[in-house]
């Protein structure tokens, strides 16, 4: 009796697996490489954060002199600082007097230029 119940459950389980509907896999064409080159990860030693009163920029490792420029929505410069990242790794820029809106931060050092958009509320 126990065997027939076991085989009945096994048969029902197996039958359900045969009639399950397949799920479509969405495939997209990958871009073709222009020339074979090894893949590499890019490490950006800079991170930026916005709070209610300040914009904070952190350098995880020294990159020499770095220029931090902030533009408002009209593309006017609202702040610009050049720092020596060998002597300081944190930059704080007060934003509590800035108007509400979108701003763009640009951080440049050597031949590297980084950009990001943030909102001051």
Residue pairs with C-beta under 8 A, 6 or more apart in sequence:
44 114
45 59
45 60
45 61
45 63
46 57
46 58
46 59
46 60
46 63
46 66
46 107
46 114
47 57
47 58
47 60
48 55
48 56
48 57
48 58
48 105
48 107
48 116
48 118
49 55
49 56
49 58
50 56
50 95
50 118
50 119
50 120
52 96
52 121
53 94
53 95
53 96
54 92
54 93
54 94
54 95
54 96
55 70
55 79
55 92
55 93
55 95
55 105
55 118
56 90
56 91
56 92
56 93
57 68
57 90
57 91
57 92
57 93
57 105
57 107
58 89
58 90
58 91
59 66
59 85
59 89
59 90
60 89
61 85
62 85
62 86
62 89
63 85
63 109
63 110
63 112
64 84
64 85
64 86
64 109
64 110
65 82
65 83
65 84
65 85
65 109
66 82
66 83
66 85
66 107
66 108
66 109
67 80
67 81
67 82
67 106
67 107
67 108
67 109
68 79
68 80
68 81
68 82
68 83
68 91
68 93
68 105
68 106
68 107
69 77
69 79
69 80
69 105
69 106
69 107
69 108
70 77
70 78
70 79
70 80
70 93
70 103
70 104
70 105
70 106
71 77
71 78
71 103
71 104
71 106
72 78
72 98
72 99
72 101
72 102
72 103
73 101
73 102
73 103
75 104
78 98
78 103
79 93
81 91
81 93
83 91
85 109
95 120
98 120
99 120
100 120
100 121
101 119
101 120
102 117
102 118
102 119
102 120
103 117
103 118
103 119
103 120
104 115
104 116
104 117
104 118
105 115
105 116
105 117
105 118
106 113
106 114
106 115
107 113
107 114
107 115
108 114
